Amino acid sequence: MKQAFQRSTHTLFFAYGSNLIPEQIQTRCTKPEVVAVARLPGHRVGFFGYSKVWDGAVETVYADQGADVWGVVYRLTIGDSNRLDSWQDVRLDGTGSYFHYPAVVYDAEGTGHLVLLYKKETLGEPLPPARPYLDRILEGAKVRGLPEPYIASLGTITAKEPGYEVPKRGTFDRSLLVDMACSDCG
């Protein structure tokens, strides 16, 4: 008996940080579709490492059985998924800032969604994020209608004032990636 293999044309992606902000995800992707507000059980948001862009630590999730992380499930085309990976410095060889982490998240009706999310491999000691970065995450959480108690818990995270104007971007304009598709690569 032969079974046909069908390649998926979409990826479900769980955003829990600054990619909650509609303008940001629309800048990075051509057709992001919101599927649901959802929670990732048994995890907590933490801030680790250092970002020159924000002059502070960046978010990730880590295991904590007593906590949930709330966010949004997006349906992304494969092209959009690849562009978002470039924005977030995700690399297939594991050398990027984040890696793909498969998980099941649950929407308000209790339906499970198999998603990919971005997670940092190396954590180290938790560090404070820059205040403007945390404020962006809070803005996205409010705009997307995440639960008020969760938003309030994010608001209690200690943040620091950056030492320079943020976000500080490099010279490469990553927004150029939005208009590029794999078919353009030759």
FIKOL-755481 format. One line per 2 residues: number of its first residue (from 1); for each residue x negated, y, z negated of N, C-alpha, C, O, CB. Coordinates in nm, 2 decimals. Glycine has a CB too. Layout:
N
NUM) X,Y,Z,X,Y,Z,X,Y,Z,X,Y,Z,X,Y,Z; ...
This chain:
186
1) -0.08,-0.12,0.00,0.00,0.00,0.00,-0.09,0.12,0.00,-0.17,0.14,-0.09,0.10,0.00,-0.12; -0.07,0.21,0.10,-0.14,0.34,0.11,-0.07,0.45,0.03,0.05,0.46,0.03,-0.16,0.38,0.25
3) -0.15,0.53,-0.04,-0.10,0.64,-0.10,-0.16,0.77,-0.04,-0.28,0.77,-0.02,-0.13,0.64,-0.26; -0.08,0.86,-0.01,-0.13,0.98,0.05,-0.18,1.08,-0.05,-0.12,1.09,-0.16,-0.01,1.05,0.14
5) -0.29,1.14,-0.03,-0.34,1.24,-0.12,-0.30,1.37,-0.07,-0.33,1.41,0.04,-0.50,1.23,-0.13; -0.24,1.45,-0.16,-0.20,1.59,-0.12,-0.28,1.68,-0.20,-0.28,1.68,-0.33,-0.05,1.61,-0.15
7) -0.34,1.77,-0.13,-0.42,1.88,-0.20,-0.33,1.99,-0.24,-0.24,2.03,-0.16,-0.53,1.93,-0.11; -0.34,2.03,-0.37,-0.25,2.14,-0.41,-0.29,2.27,-0.35,-0.41,2.29,-0.32,-0.26,2.15,-0.57
9) -0.20,2.35,-0.32,-0.23,2.48,-0.27,-0.22,2.59,-0.37,-0.25,2.71,-0.34,-0.12,2.52,-0.16; -0.20,2.55,-0.50,-0.19,2.65,-0.61,-0.25,2.60,-0.73,-0.27,2.47,-0.75,-0.04,2.69,-0.63
11) -0.29,2.69,-0.82,-0.35,2.65,-0.95,-0.27,2.73,-1.05,-0.23,2.84,-1.03,-0.50,2.69,-0.96; -0.24,2.66,-1.16,-0.18,2.73,-1.28,-0.29,2.77,-1.37,-0.37,2.69,-1.41,-0.07,2.64,-1.35
13) -0.29,2.90,-1.40,-0.40,2.96,-1.48,-0.33,3.03,-1.60,-0.23,3.10,-1.59,-0.47,3.07,-1.39; -0.39,3.01,-1.72,-0.34,3.07,-1.84,-0.43,3.18,-1.88,-0.55,3.17,-1.91,-0.34,2.96,-1.95
15) -0.37,3.30,-1.88,-0.44,3.43,-1.92,-0.41,3.46,-2.06,-0.29,3.47,-2.09,-0.41,3.54,-1.82; -0.51,3.49,-2.14,-0.49,3.52,-2.28,-0.56,3.65,-2.32,-0.56,3.69,-2.44,-0.53,3.41,-2.37
17) -0.64,3.71,-2.23,-0.72,3.83,-2.26,-0.68,3.94,-2.17,-0.56,3.97,-2.15,-0.87,3.80,-2.24; -0.78,4.01,-2.11,-0.75,4.13,-2.03,-0.68,4.10,-1.90,-0.62,4.19,-1.84,-0.88,4.21,-2.00
19) -0.68,3.97,-1.86,-0.61,3.94,-1.73,-0.46,3.93,-1.75,-0.38,3.90,-1.66,-0.65,3.80,-1.68; -0.41,3.96,-1.88,-0.27,3.98,-1.90,-0.22,4.11,-1.84,-0.10,4.12,-1.80,-0.24,3.98,-2.05
21) -0.30,4.21,-1.82,-0.26,4.34,-1.77,-0.23,4.32,-1.62,-0.31,4.28,-1.54,-0.38,4.44,-1.79; -0.10,4.36,-1.58,-0.06,4.34,-1.45,-0.15,4.41,-1.34,-0.18,4.35,-1.24,0.08,4.40,-1.43
23) -0.19,4.54,-1.37,-0.28,4.60,-1.27,-0.41,4.53,-1.25,-0.47,4.53,-1.14,-0.30,4.75,-1.32; -0.47,4.48,-1.36,-0.59,4.41,-1.35,-0.58,4.28,-1.27,-0.66,4.26,-1.18,-0.65,4.38,-1.49
25) -0.48,4.20,-1.30,-0.47,4.07,-1.23,-0.43,4.10,-1.08,-0.48,4.02,-0.99,-0.36,3.98,-1.29; -0.36,4.20,-1.05,-0.33,4.24,-0.91,-0.44,4.30,-0.84,-0.45,4.28,-0.72,-0.21,4.34,-0.91
27) -0.54,4.36,-0.91,-0.66,4.40,-0.85,-0.75,4.28,-0.81,-0.82,4.29,-0.71,-0.74,4.50,-0.94; -0.75,4.18,-0.89,-0.83,4.07,-0.87,-0.77,3.96,-0.78,-0.85,3.88,-0.72,-0.87,4.01,-1.00
29) -0.64,3.95,-0.77,-0.57,3.85,-0.69,-0.47,3.91,-0.60,-0.42,4.02,-0.63,-0.50,3.75,-0.79; -0.45,3.85,-0.48,-0.35,3.90,-0.39,-0.21,3.87,-0.42,-0.12,3.95,-0.39,-0.39,3.86,-0.25
31) -0.18,3.75,-0.47,-0.05,3.70,-0.50,-0.03,3.64,-0.63,0.02,3.52,-0.64,0.00,3.61,-0.39; -0.07,3.70,-0.74,-0.04,3.63,-0.87,0.10,3.63,-0.91,0.17,3.73,-0.90,-0.12,3.71,-0.99
33) 0.15,3.51,-0.94,0.30,3.50,-0.98,0.31,3.45,-1.12,0.25,3.35,-1.16,0.37,3.39,-0.88; 0.38,3.53,-1.20,0.40,3.49,-1.34,0.50,3.38,-1.35,0.61,3.39,-1.29,0.45,3.62,-1.43
35) 0.46,3.27,-1.41,0.54,3.15,-1.43,0.61,3.16,-1.56,0.73,3.13,-1.57,0.46,3.02,-1.42; 0.54,3.19,-1.67,0.60,3.19,-1.80,0.50,3.25,-1.90,0.38,3.26,-1.89,0.63,3.05,-1.85
37) 0.56,3.30,-2.01,0.49,3.33,-2.13,0.48,3.20,-2.20,0.57,3.12,-2.21,0.56,3.45,-2.22; 0.36,3.17,-2.25,0.34,3.04,-2.31,0.24,3.05,-2.43,0.17,3.15,-2.45,0.29,2.94,-2.21
39) 0.23,2.94,-2.50,0.13,2.93,-2.62,0.04,2.81,-2.60,0.09,2.70,-2.55,0.21,2.92,-2.75; -0.08,2.82,-2.64,-0.18,2.72,-2.64,-0.19,2.68,-2.79,-0.25,2.75,-2.87,-0.32,2.76,-2.58
41) -0.14,2.56,-2.82,-0.15,2.52,-2.96,-0.29,2.47,-3.01,-0.36,2.43,-2.92,-0.05,2.41,-2.99; -0.32,2.49,-3.13,-0.44,2.44,-3.19,-0.56,2.52,-3.15,-0.67,2.46,-3.15,-0.46,2.30,-3.15
43) -0.55,2.64,-3.11,-0.66,2.73,-3.07,-0.64,2.87,-3.13,-0.53,2.91,-3.17,-0.67,2.73,-2.92; -0.75,2.94,-3.13,-0.75,3.08,-3.18,-0.84,3.16,-3.08,-0.93,3.11,-3.02,-0.81,3.09,-3.32
45) -0.81,3.29,-3.06,-0.89,3.38,-2.99,-1.00,3.43,-3.07,-0.98,3.46,-3.19,-0.81,3.50,-2.93; -1.12,3.43,-3.02,-1.24,3.48,-3.09,-1.33,3.56,-2.99,-1.31,3.55,-2.87,-1.32,3.37,-3.15
47) -1.42,3.64,-3.05,-1.50,3.72,-2.96,-1.65,3.68,-2.99,-1.69,3.68,-3.10,-1.48,3.87,-2.99; -1.72,3.65,-2.88,-1.86,3.60,-2.89,-1.94,3.66,-2.78,-1.89,3.71,-2.68,-1.86,3.45,-2.89
49) -2.07,3.65,-2.79,-2.16,3.69,-2.69,-2.17,3.84,-2.68,-2.12,3.92,-2.77,-2.12,3.63,-2.56; -2.22,3.89,-2.57,-2.23,4.03,-2.54,-2.20,4.06,-2.40,-2.25,4.00,-2.31,-2.37,4.08,-2.59
51) -2.12,4.16,-2.37,-2.09,4.21,-2.24,-2.15,4.35,-2.22,-2.11,4.44,-2.30,-1.94,4.21,-2.21; -2.23,4.37,-2.12,-2.28,4.51,-2.09,-2.17,4.60,-2.04,-2.17,4.72,-2.06,-2.40,4.50,-1.99
53) -2.07,4.53,-1.97,-1.96,4.60,-1.92,-1.88,4.67,-2.03,-1.84,4.79,-2.02,-1.86,4.51,-1.84; -1.87,4.61,-2.15,-1.79,4.66,-2.26,-1.87,4.70,-2.38,-1.81,4.76,-2.47,-1.69,4.56,-2.30
55) -2.00,4.67,-2.38,-2.08,4.70,-2.50,-2.03,4.63,-2.63,-2.01,4.70,-2.73,-2.10,4.85,-2.52; -1.99,4.51,-2.61,-1.94,4.43,-2.72,-1.91,4.29,-2.68,-1.94,4.25,-2.57,-1.81,4.49,-2.78
57) -1.86,4.21,-2.78,-1.83,4.07,-2.75,-1.71,4.05,-2.66,-1.63,4.15,-2.65,-1.81,3.99,-2.88; -1.70,3.94,-2.60,-1.59,3.91,-2.51,-1.51,3.79,-2.56,-1.56,3.71,-2.64,-1.63,3.88,-2.36
59) -1.38,3.79,-2.52,-1.29,3.69,-2.58,-1.31,3.55,-2.52,-1.36,3.53,-2.41,-1.15,3.73,-2.56; -1.27,3.45,-2.60,-1.26,3.31,-2.56,-1.17,3.25,-2.66,-1.12,3.31,-2.75,-1.40,3.24,-2.56
61) -1.14,3.12,-2.63,-1.06,3.05,-2.73,-1.14,2.94,-2.79,-1.24,2.89,-2.72,-0.93,2.98,-2.66; -1.11,2.90,-2.91,-1.18,2.79,-2.98,-1.08,2.71,-3.06,-0.98,2.77,-3.10,-1.30,2.84,-3.06
63) -1.11,2.59,-3.09,-1.02,2.50,-3.16,-1.00,2.55,-3.30,-1.09,2.58,-3.37,-1.08,2.36,-3.16; -0.87,2.55,-3.34,-0.83,2.58,-3.48,-0.69,2.53,-3.49,-0.59,2.59,-3.44,-0.84,2.74,-3.51
65) -0.68,2.42,-3.56,-0.55,2.34,-3.56,-0.44,2.43,-3.63,-0.32,2.39,-3.61,-0.57,2.22,-3.64; -0.47,2.53,-3.70,-0.37,2.61,-3.77,-0.32,2.73,-3.69,-0.25,2.82,-3.74,-0.41,2.65,-3.90
67) -0.36,2.74,-3.56,-0.34,2.86,-3.49,-0.28,2.83,-3.35,-0.29,2.72,-3.30,-0.46,2.95,-3.48; -0.23,2.93,-3.29,-0.18,2.93,-3.15,-0.23,3.05,-3.08,-0.24,3.16,-3.14,-0.02,2.92,-3.14
69) -0.26,3.04,-2.95,-0.30,3.15,-2.86,-0.18,3.17,-2.77,-0.14,3.07,-2.70,-0.43,3.13,-2.79; -0.13,3.29,-2.75,-0.03,3.32,-2.66,-0.08,3.39,-2.54,-0.18,3.46,-2.54,0.08,3.41,-2.73
71) -0.02,3.37,-2.43,-0.06,3.43,-2.30,0.04,3.41,-2.19,0.16,3.38,-2.22,-0.20,3.37,-2.26; 0.00,3.42,-2.07,0.08,3.41,-1.95,0.03,3.31,-1.86,-0.09,3.30,-1.84,0.10,3.55,-1.88
73) 0.12,3.23,-1.80,0.08,3.13,-1.70,0.11,3.20,-1.57,0.22,3.24,-1.54,0.16,3.00,-1.71; 0.00,3.20,-1.48,0.01,3.25,-1.35,0.00,3.14,-1.25,-0.08,3.04,-1.27,-0.10,3.36,-1.32
75) 0.07,3.14,-1.14,0.05,3.05,-1.03,-0.03,3.13,-0.93,0.00,3.24,-0.88,0.19,3.00,-0.96; -0.15,3.08,-0.90,-0.25,3.14,-0.81,-0.27,3.06,-0.69,-0.28,2.94,-0.70,-0.38,3.18,-0.88
77) -0.29,3.12,-0.58,-0.33,3.05,-0.46,-0.48,3.00,-0.48,-0.54,3.06,-0.57,-0.32,3.13,-0.33; -0.52,2.91,-0.41,-0.66,2.86,-0.43,-0.76,2.98,-0.40,-0.86,2.99,-0.47,-0.69,2.74,-0.33
79) -0.73,3.06,-0.30,-0.81,3.17,-0.27,-0.82,3.27,-0.39,-0.92,3.32,-0.42,-0.76,3.25,-0.15; -0.70,3.30,-0.45,-0.70,3.39,-0.56,-0.77,3.33,-0.68,-0.84,3.40,-0.75,-0.55,3.42,-0.60
81) -0.76,3.20,-0.70,-0.83,3.13,-0.81,-0.98,3.15,-0.79,-1.05,3.17,-0.89,-0.79,2.98,-0.81; -1.03,3.13,-0.67,-1.17,3.15,-0.64,-1.22,3.29,-0.66,-1.32,3.31,-0.72,-1.20,3.10,-0.50
83) -1.13,3.39,-0.62,-1.17,3.53,-0.64,-1.17,3.56,-0.79,-1.26,3.64,-0.84,-1.07,3.62,-0.57; -1.08,3.51,-0.87,-1.08,3.54,-1.01,-1.20,3.47,-1.08,-1.26,3.53,-1.17,-0.95,3.48,-1.07
85) -1.24,3.36,-1.03,-1.36,3.29,-1.08,-1.48,3.38,-1.06,-1.57,3.40,-1.15,-1.38,3.15,-1.01; -1.49,3.45,-0.94,-1.60,3.54,-0.91,-1.60,3.66,-1.01,-1.70,3.70,-1.06,-1.59,3.59,-0.77
87) -1.48,3.71,-1.03,-1.47,3.83,-1.12,-1.51,3.79,-1.26,-1.58,3.87,-1.33,-1.32,3.88,-1.13; -1.48,3.67,-1.31,-1.51,3.62,-1.44,-1.64,3.55,-1.46,-1.68,3.51,-1.57,-1.40,3.53,-1.49
89) -1.72,3.54,-1.35,-1.85,3.48,-1.35,-1.84,3.33,-1.39,-1.91,3.28,-1.48,-1.95,3.55,-1.45; -1.74,3.26,-1.33,-1.73,3.12,-1.35,-1.80,3.05,-1.24,-1.78,3.08,-1.12,-1.57,3.07,-1.35
91) -1.89,2.95,-1.27,-1.97,2.88,-1.17,-1.95,2.73,-1.19,-1.95,2.68,-1.30,-2.12,2.92,-1.18; -1.94,2.66,-1.08,-1.92,2.52,-1.08,-2.04,2.44,-1.15,-2.02,2.34,-1.20,-1.90,2.46,-0.95
93) -2.16,2.50,-1.15,-2.27,2.43,-1.21,-2.28,2.46,-1.36,-2.38,2.42,-1.43,-2.40,2.48,-1.14; -2.19,2.54,-1.42,-2.18,2.56,-1.56,-2.27,2.67,-1.61,-2.29,2.69,-1.73,-2.22,2.44,-1.63
95) -2.34,2.75,-1.52,-2.43,2.85,-1.56,-2.36,2.99,-1.57,-2.43,3.09,-1.60,-2.54,2.86,-1.46; -2.23,3.00,-1.55,-2.17,3.13,-1.56,-2.13,3.16,-1.70,-2.15,3.09,-1.79,-2.04,3.13,-1.47
97) -2.06,3.28,-1.71,-2.01,3.32,-1.85,-1.90,3.24,-1.90,-1.90,3.22,-2.03,-1.97,3.47,-1.84; -1.82,3.18,-1.82,-1.71,3.10,-1.86,-1.71,2.97,-1.78,-1.77,2.96,-1.67,-1.57,3.18,-1.84
99) -1.63,2.87,-1.82,-1.60,2.75,-1.75,-1.45,2.72,-1.75,-1.38,2.78,-1.83,-1.68,2.63,-1.80; -1.41,2.64,-1.65,-1.27,2.60,-1.65,-1.24,2.50,-1.76,-1.31,2.40,-1.77,-1.23,2.54,-1.51
101) -1.14,2.52,-1.83,-1.10,2.44,-1.94,-0.95,2.40,-1.91,-0.86,2.48,-1.92,-1.11,2.51,-2.08; -0.93,2.27,-1.89,-0.79,2.22,-1.87,-0.72,2.21,-2.00,-0.78,2.17,-2.10,-0.79,2.09,-1.79
103) -0.59,2.25,-2.00,-0.51,2.24,-2.13,-0.37,2.24,-2.09,-0.33,2.26,-1.98,-0.54,2.37,-2.22; -0.29,2.20,-2.19,-0.14,2.21,-2.18,-0.09,2.32,-2.27,-0.12,2.32,-2.38,-0.07,2.07,-2.21
105) -0.01,2.41,-2.21,0.05,2.52,-2.28,0.20,2.50,-2.27,0.25,2.43,-2.18,0.01,2.66,-2.22; 0.27,2.56,-2.36,0.42,2.54,-2.37,0.49,2.67,-2.37,0.46,2.77,-2.44,0.45,2.47,-2.50
107) 0.59,2.68,-2.28,0.67,2.80,-2.27,0.78,2.80,-2.37,0.79,2.71,-2.46,0.74,2.81,-2.12; 0.87,2.90,-2.37,0.97,2.92,-2.47,1.07,2.81,-2.48,1.13,2.78,-2.58,1.05,3.05,-2.44
109) 1.09,2.74,-2.37,1.18,2.62,-2.36,1.12,2.49,-2.41,1.18,2.39,-2.41,1.24,2.61,-2.22; 0.99,2.50,-2.44,0.91,2.38,-2.48,0.86,2.30,-2.36,0.80,2.19,-2.38,1.00,2.29,-2.56
111) 0.87,2.35,-2.24,0.81,2.28,-2.13,0.66,2.30,-2.12,0.61,2.41,-2.14,0.88,2.34,-2.00; 0.59,2.18,-2.10,0.45,2.19,-2.09,0.40,2.22,-1.95,0.46,2.17,-1.86,0.39,2.05,-2.14
113) 0.30,2.30,-1.94,0.24,2.33,-1.81,0.09,2.30,-1.82,0.02,2.34,-1.91,0.26,2.48,-1.78; 0.04,2.21,-1.73,-0.10,2.18,-1.72,-0.17,2.30,-1.65,-0.14,2.33,-1.53,-0.13,2.05,-1.64
115) -0.26,2.36,-1.72,-0.32,2.48,-1.67,-0.48,2.47,-1.68,-0.53,2.39,-1.74,-0.28,2.61,-1.75; -0.54,2.57,-1.61,-0.68,2.60,-1.64,-0.69,2.73,-1.71,-0.61,2.82,-1.68,-0.76,2.60,-1.50
117) -0.79,2.74,-1.80,-0.81,2.87,-1.86,-0.96,2.89,-1.87,-1.04,2.79,-1.85,-0.75,2.88,-2.01; -1.01,3.01,-1.89,-1.15,3.04,-1.90,-1.19,3.03,-2.05,-1.13,3.08,-2.14,-1.18,3.18,-1.85
119) -1.30,2.95,-2.07,-1.35,2.93,-2.20,-1.50,2.95,-2.20,-1.57,2.91,-2.10,-1.31,2.79,-2.26; -1.56,3.01,-2.30,-1.71,3.02,-2.31,-1.77,2.89,-2.36,-1.71,2.83,-2.45,-1.75,3.14,-2.40
121) -1.88,2.85,-2.31,-1.95,2.73,-2.35,-2.02,2.75,-2.48,-2.01,2.67,-2.57,-2.04,2.68,-2.24; -2.10,2.86,-2.49,-2.18,2.89,-2.60,-2.12,3.00,-2.68,-2.09,3.11,-2.63,-2.32,2.93,-2.56
123) -2.09,2.97,-2.81,-2.03,3.07,-2.89,-2.12,3.15,-2.98,-2.13,3.27,-2.98,-1.92,3.00,-2.98; -2.20,3.08,-3.07,-2.28,3.15,-3.16,-2.20,3.21,-3.27,-2.09,3.16,-3.30,-2.37,3.26,-3.09
125) -2.25,3.32,-3.33,-2.17,3.39,-3.44,-2.07,3.48,-3.37,-2.10,3.54,-3.27,-2.27,3.47,-3.53; -1.95,3.49,-3.43,-1.85,3.58,-3.38,-1.90,3.73,-3.40,-1.97,3.76,-3.50,-1.72,3.57,-3.45
127) -1.87,3.81,-3.30,-1.92,3.95,-3.30,-1.79,4.04,-3.27,-1.70,3.99,-3.21,-2.03,3.97,-3.20; -1.80,4.16,-3.30,-1.68,4.25,-3.27,-1.68,4.29,-3.13,-1.78,4.31,-3.06,-1.69,4.37,-3.36
129) -1.56,4.29,-3.07,-1.54,4.35,-2.94,-1.55,4.50,-2.94,-1.53,4.56,-3.05,-1.41,4.30,-2.87; -1.57,4.57,-2.83,-1.55,4.71,-2.82,-1.41,4.75,-2.84,-1.32,4.68,-2.79,-1.61,4.77,-2.69
131) -1.38,4.86,-2.91,-1.24,4.90,-2.93,-1.16,4.91,-2.80,-1.05,4.87,-2.79,-1.24,5.03,-3.00; -1.22,4.98,-2.69,-1.14,4.99,-2.57,-1.10,4.85,-2.51,-1.00,4.83,-2.45,-1.22,5.07,-2.47
133) -1.19,4.75,-2.52,-1.17,4.62,-2.47,-1.06,4.55,-2.54,-0.96,4.50,-2.48,-1.30,4.53,-2.48; -1.06,4.56,-2.68,-0.95,4.50,-2.76,-0.82,4.57,-2.73,-0.72,4.51,-2.72,-0.99,4.51,-2.91
135) -0.83,4.70,-2.71,-0.71,4.78,-2.68,-0.64,4.73,-2.55,-0.52,4.73,-2.54,-0.74,4.93,-2.68; -0.73,4.70,-2.45,-0.67,4.65,-2.32,-0.60,4.52,-2.34,-0.49,4.49,-2.29,-0.79,4.63,-2.22
137) -0.66,4.43,-2.42,-0.60,4.30,-2.45,-0.46,4.32,-2.52,-0.36,4.26,-2.49,-0.69,4.21,-2.53; -0.46,4.41,-2.62,-0.34,4.44,-2.69,-0.23,4.50,-2.59,-0.11,4.47,-2.60,-0.36,4.54,-2.80
139) -0.28,4.59,-2.50,-0.19,4.65,-2.40,-0.12,4.54,-2.32,0.00,4.54,-2.30,-0.26,4.75,-2.31; -0.21,4.45,-2.27,-0.16,4.34,-2.19,-0.06,4.25,-2.26,0.04,4.20,-2.21,-0.27,4.25,-2.14
141) -0.09,4.22,-2.39,0.00,4.14,-2.47,0.14,4.20,-2.49,0.24,4.13,-2.48,-0.06,4.11,-2.61; 0.14,4.33,-2.51,0.27,4.41,-2.52,0.34,4.41,-2.39,0.46,4.38,-2.39,0.24,4.55,-2.57
143) 0.27,4.44,-2.28,0.34,4.45,-2.15,0.40,4.32,-2.11,0.51,4.31,-2.05,0.24,4.50,-2.04; 0.33,4.21,-2.14,0.38,4.07,-2.11,0.48,4.02,-2.20,0.53,3.91,-2.18,0.26,3.98,-2.09
145) 0.51,4.09,-2.31,0.61,4.04,-2.41,0.57,3.93,-2.49,0.66,3.84,-2.53,0.73,4.01,-2.33; 0.44,3.92,-2.53,0.40,3.82,-2.62,0.47,3.84,-2.76,0.51,3.96,-2.79,0.25,3.81,-2.64
147) 0.48,3.74,-2.84,0.55,3.76,-2.97,0.48,3.86,-3.06,0.36,3.87,-3.07,0.55,3.63,-3.05; 0.57,3.95,-3.12,0.52,4.05,-3.21,0.42,4.01,-3.32,0.32,4.08,-3.34,0.64,4.12,-3.27
149) 0.45,3.90,-3.39,0.35,3.85,-3.49,0.21,3.82,-3.43,0.11,3.85,-3.50,0.41,3.73,-3.57; 0.21,3.77,-3.31,0.09,3.74,-3.25,0.01,3.87,-3.21,-0.11,3.88,-3.24,0.11,3.65,-3.12
151) 0.09,3.96,-3.16,0.03,4.09,-3.12,-0.03,4.16,-3.25,-0.14,4.22,-3.25,0.13,4.19,-3.05; 0.05,4.15,-3.36,0.00,4.21,-3.48,-0.13,4.15,-3.53,-0.21,4.21,-3.58,0.11,4.20,-3.59
153) -0.14,4.01,-3.51,-0.26,3.95,-3.56,-0.38,3.99,-3.47,-0.49,4.00,-3.52,-0.24,3.79,-3.55; -0.36,4.01,-3.34,-0.47,4.06,-3.26,-0.51,4.20,-3.31,-0.63,4.23,-3.30,-0.42,4.07,-3.11
155) -0.41,4.28,-3.35,-0.44,4.41,-3.39,-0.53,4.42,-3.52,-0.58,4.53,-3.55,-0.32,4.49,-3.42; -0.54,4.31,-3.59,-0.62,4.31,-3.72,-0.76,4.27,-3.69,-0.85,4.28,-3.78,-0.56,4.21,-3.81
157) -0.80,4.24,-3.57,-0.94,4.20,-3.53,-1.02,4.33,-3.54,-0.99,4.44,-3.49,-0.95,4.14,-3.39; -1.14,4.32,-3.61,-1.23,4.43,-3.63,-1.30,4.45,-3.49,-1.35,4.36,-3.43,-1.33,4.40,-3.74
159) -1.30,4.58,-3.45,-1.36,4.62,-3.33,-1.46,4.73,-3.36,-1.46,4.79,-3.46,-1.25,4.67,-3.22; -1.55,4.76,-3.26,-1.65,4.86,-3.28,-1.64,4.96,-3.16,-1.59,4.93,-3.06,-1.79,4.80,-3.28
161) -1.68,5.08,-3.19,-1.69,5.18,-3.09,-1.81,5.16,-3.00,-1.92,5.13,-3.05,-1.69,5.33,-3.15; -1.79,5.16,-2.87,-1.91,5.13,-2.78,-2.01,5.25,-2.78,-1.97,5.36,-2.82,-1.86,5.11,-2.63
163) -2.13,5.22,-2.75,-2.24,5.32,-2.75,-2.25,5.40,-2.62,-2.33,5.49,-2.62,-2.37,5.25,-2.77; -2.16,5.37,-2.52,-2.16,5.44,-2.40,-2.02,5.42,-2.34,-1.94,5.35,-2.39,-2.27,5.39,-2.30
165) -1.99,5.50,-2.23,-1.86,5.49,-2.17,-1.84,5.36,-2.11,-1.92,5.31,-2.03,-1.85,5.60,-2.06; -1.73,5.30,-2.14,-1.69,5.16,-2.09,-1.56,5.17,-2.02,-1.48,5.26,-2.05,-1.69,5.06,-2.20
167) -1.53,5.08,-1.93,-1.61,4.97,-1.88,-1.73,5.03,-1.79,-1.71,5.12,-1.71,-1.53,4.87,-1.81; -1.84,4.97,-1.81,-1.96,5.00,-1.73,-1.98,4.90,-1.62,-2.00,4.78,-1.65,-2.09,5.02,-1.81
169) -1.96,4.93,-1.50,-1.96,4.84,-1.39,-2.10,4.85,-1.31,-2.16,4.95,-1.31,-1.85,4.87,-1.29; -2.14,4.73,-1.26,-2.26,4.73,-1.18,-2.23,4.79,-1.04,-2.13,4.86,-1.02,-2.30,4.58,-1.16
171) -2.33,4.78,-0.95,-2.32,4.85,-0.82,-2.23,4.77,-0.72,-2.19,4.82,-0.62,-2.46,4.87,-0.77; -2.22,4.63,-0.74,-2.14,4.55,-0.65,-1.99,4.58,-0.68,-1.94,4.56,-0.79,-2.17,4.40,-0.66
173) -1.91,4.61,-0.58,-1.77,4.64,-0.59,-1.69,4.51,-0.58,-1.67,4.46,-0.46,-1.72,4.74,-0.49; -1.66,4.44,-0.69,-1.59,4.31,-0.68,-1.45,4.32,-0.62,-1.40,4.22,-0.58,-1.58,4.25,-0.82
175) -1.39,4.44,-0.61,-1.26,4.45,-0.55,-1.26,4.41,-0.40,-1.16,4.38,-0.34,-1.20,4.59,-0.57; -1.38,4.41,-0.34,-1.40,4.36,-0.21,-1.36,4.22,-0.19,-1.32,4.17,-0.08,-1.54,4.39,-0.16
177) -1.37,4.14,-0.30,-1.34,4.00,-0.29,-1.20,3.97,-0.27,-1.16,3.86,-0.22,-1.39,3.93,-0.42; -1.11,4.06,-0.31,-0.96,4.04,-0.30,-0.92,4.02,-0.15,-0.83,3.94,-0.12,-0.89,4.16,-0.36
179) -0.99,4.10,-0.06,-0.95,4.09,0.08,-1.02,3.98,0.15,-0.99,3.96,0.27,-0.97,4.22,0.14; -1.11,3.91,0.09,-1.18,3.80,0.15,-1.12,3.66,0.12,-1.09,3.63,0.01,-1.33,3.80,0.11
181) -1.10,3.58,0.22,-1.05,3.45,0.21,-1.16,3.35,0.26,-1.25,3.39,0.33,-0.92,3.43,0.28; -1.14,3.22,0.22,-1.24,3.12,0.26,-1.24,3.11,0.41,-1.35,3.08,0.47,-1.20,2.98,0.20
183) -1.13,3.14,0.48,-1.13,3.13,0.63,-1.22,3.24,0.69,-1.27,3.23,0.80,-0.99,3.15,0.68; -1.25,3.35,0.61,-1.34,3.46,0.65,-1.49,3.42,0.64,-1.57,3.48,0.70,-1.32,3.58,0.57
185) -1.51,3.31,0.57,-1.65,3.27,0.54,-1.72,3.20,0.66,-1.84,3.18,0.67,-1.66,3.18,0.42; -1.64,3.16,0.76,-1.69,3.09,0.87,-1.69,2.95,0.87,-1.73,2.88,0.96,-1.83,3.13,0.89
